[in-house]
Amino acid sequence: MPIDLKQLVDPGRTAVLVMECQEGVIGGGGKLGALGDAVARHGTVARIGALLEAARGAGARVFYLNASRRPDSAGTSMNCLLLALGRKSEPLVPGSPRHAVVRDISPQESDFVINRFHGVTPFHGTELDQLLRNVGVTTVVVTGVSVNVGIPGLVIEAVNYGYQVVLPRDAVAGTPDDYVEAVFTNTLRLLATVSTVNDVTAAWQSPA
């Protein structure tokens, strides 16, 4: 049965989630060089920016989901290789240049910003689910990084919490490219409505 994307992303019930698009992750202060290169090569930030502009214009909510650490890294677990590697780098301390969202898609006053100090996925141990429900969201549009770990985790969590998930293929990134394609083919398409930035923005711009 064909999916009615316009109905699915009704702006009154939709939020765009921007995951870890921070200077210390994908920007000039990032240590994940291959990921930053992939974001730059595919123009991911510009595409997310276009999506956010359309979302705000249509009245959809925007949530930024940021990885964060204390200056002393207290409370940060090293129970997996990914977190252990992250702890070896300069911490993403709220208010620091590395923690900031990359300039081209900086949060606006109407947006929500959630800082996560533990774990690798944004629903875990945060207020995200309750805040989404409090503003009437039933569909989330997922953007950001990375398709290697965070994006699949976010999509699975959103599905488990009962949300519809729309995943614009050109608004997320990971590395290497062939692995990203495999994740979409074998996993993400089974959990989310895979679309494009143009398709989602067109759904918001078309007449009711």
C-alpha positions as a printed Julia matrix, in Angstrom:
208×3 Matrix{Float64}:
  0.0    0.0    0.0
  1.52   3.38  -1.0
  2.48   5.64   1.9
  0.89   9.08   2.03
  3.99  11.08   2.95
  2.07  14.33   3.28
 -0.21  12.81   5.9
  2.69  11.05   7.62
  4.66  14.29   8.11
  1.7   16.49   9.05
  3.66  19.39  10.63
  1.34  19.57  13.63
  2.4   16.05  14.6
  5.98  15.94  13.3
  9.41  16.77  14.69
 12.77  16.8   12.94
 15.51  15.2   15.05
 19.07  16.43  14.41
 21.56  13.96  15.87
 25.1   14.95  16.87
 25.74  17.53  14.15
 28.33  19.15  16.4
 31.68  20.79  15.75
 33.5   18.11  17.73
 31.82  15.33  15.75
 31.52  16.47  12.12
 32.91  20.01  12.12
 36.38  21.51  12.14
 36.93  20.42  15.73
 36.01  16.81  15.09
 38.32  13.84  15.46
 36.19  11.5   13.35
 37.86  12.5   10.1
 36.24   9.92   7.83
 32.76  10.83   9.08
 33.38  14.56   8.63
 34.68  13.86   5.14
 31.54  11.88   4.29
 29.31  14.69   5.55
 31.21  17.23   3.45
 31.31  15.02   0.36
 27.56  14.4    0.38
 26.56  17.95   1.36
 24.67  16.57   4.35
 24.68  19.76   6.43
 23.24  21.85   3.61
 20.48  19.29   3.05
 19.64  19.22   6.75
 19.56  23.02   6.69
 17.03  23.02   3.86
 14.9   20.51   5.75
 15.0   22.56   8.96
 14.02  25.75   7.14
 11.04  24.0    5.6
 10.08  22.37   8.91
 10.07  25.65  10.8
  8.16  27.35   8.0
  5.51  24.64   8.09
  5.24  24.62  11.89
  6.98  21.3   12.6
  9.13  21.03  15.72
 12.93  20.75  15.67
 14.95  18.84  18.29
 18.76  18.82  18.53
 20.2   15.71  20.14
 23.73  16.42  21.32
 26.43  14.18  22.75
 27.85  15.8   25.9
 30.44  15.23  28.61
 31.58  16.89  31.8
 35.06  18.44  31.72
 36.31  15.62  33.96
 34.31  12.95  32.05
 32.78  11.83  35.35
 29.73   9.66  34.83
 30.8    8.69  31.32
 31.01   4.94  30.86
 33.72   3.17  28.87
 31.83  -0.11  28.54
 32.29  -0.33  24.77
 35.0    0.58  22.28
 33.1    3.54  20.84
 32.66   5.23  24.22
 36.23   4.43  25.24
 37.57   6.07  22.09
 35.37   9.11  22.69
 36.66   9.52  26.21
 40.22   9.8   24.9
 39.35  12.94  22.91
 38.68  16.44  24.21
 35.23  16.29  25.86
 32.1   17.77  24.32
 31.41  20.13  27.22
 28.16  22.15  26.9
 29.05  25.74  26.08
 32.38  24.82  24.47
 33.14  25.32  20.75
 33.41  21.56  20.21
 29.98  20.94  21.72
 28.25  23.54  19.55
 26.03  22.55  16.64
 27.76  23.38  13.35
 27.08  26.99  12.45
 25.05  26.49   9.28
 22.3   24.65  11.17
 22.46  26.32  14.59
 19.39  25.98  16.82
 16.8   28.74  16.84
 14.81  30.01  19.8
 11.82  27.83  18.97
 13.87  24.62  18.93
 14.55  22.07  21.65
 18.15  21.15  22.57
 18.77  17.94  24.5
 22.22  17.08  25.89
 22.96  13.41  26.5
 25.73  12.59  28.99
 25.54   8.8   28.8
 25.0    6.09  26.22
 25.01   6.14  22.44
 21.36   6.81  21.61
 19.2    9.88  22.37
 16.05   8.35  23.87
 18.08   6.54  26.53
 18.04   8.37  29.86
 16.77  11.69  28.46
 13.51  13.65  28.36
 13.18  13.23  24.6
 10.2   10.89  24.56
  8.18  12.89  27.07
  8.93  16.22  25.39
  7.87  14.84  22.0
  4.63  13.56  23.47
  3.99  16.82  25.31
  4.0   18.74  22.01
  1.84  16.16  20.24
  4.47  14.52  18.02
  3.69  11.13  16.47
  6.18  11.17  13.56
  9.9   11.89  13.75
 12.07  12.81  10.78
 15.58  11.58  11.53
 18.7   13.45  10.39
 22.37  13.63  11.35
 25.08  11.08  12.16
 25.99   8.43  12.01
 24.49   5.58  10.05
 27.17   3.37  11.61
 25.69   3.42  15.14
 23.62   6.4   16.25
 21.07   6.61  13.45
 20.06   2.91  13.56
 19.88   3.15  17.35
 17.69   6.25  17.19
 15.38   4.69  14.6
 14.97   1.47  16.59
 14.26   3.39  19.78
 11.71   5.62  18.04
  9.92   2.58  16.66
  9.95   0.93  20.09
  8.39   4.06  21.6
  5.61   3.95  19.02
  6.63   6.77  16.67
  6.41   6.72  12.91
  9.89   7.3   11.5
 10.73   9.08   8.25
 14.37   8.89   7.18
 15.54  11.25   4.42
 18.39   9.32   2.86
 20.33  12.48   1.98
 20.06  14.01   5.47
 22.13  11.34   7.23
 25.7   10.18   6.79
 28.09   7.43   7.8
 31.18   5.67   6.56
 32.17   3.99   4.33
 29.6    4.63   1.63
 29.07   0.97   0.73
 28.39   0.12   4.38
 25.84   2.93   4.6
 24.05   1.52   1.55
 24.04  -1.94   3.13
 22.5   -0.63   6.35
 19.74   1.1    4.42
 19.08  -1.96   2.28
 19.14  -4.55   5.05
 17.95  -2.68   8.14
 16.69   0.9    7.96
 14.17   0.41   5.15
 12.46  -2.21   7.33
 12.0    0.24  10.19
 11.49   3.67   8.61
  9.92   5.31   5.61
 13.02   6.1    3.56
 12.6    9.31   1.59
 14.56  12.39   0.51
 14.81  15.96   1.74
 13.06  17.18  -1.41
 10.15  14.79  -0.94
  9.62  15.77   2.7
  9.86  19.5    2.05
  7.49  19.15  -0.9
  4.98  17.43   1.37
  5.11  20.44   3.69
  4.81  22.96   0.89
  1.96  21.4   -1.07
 -1.62  22.59  -0.47
 -3.69  20.83   2.16
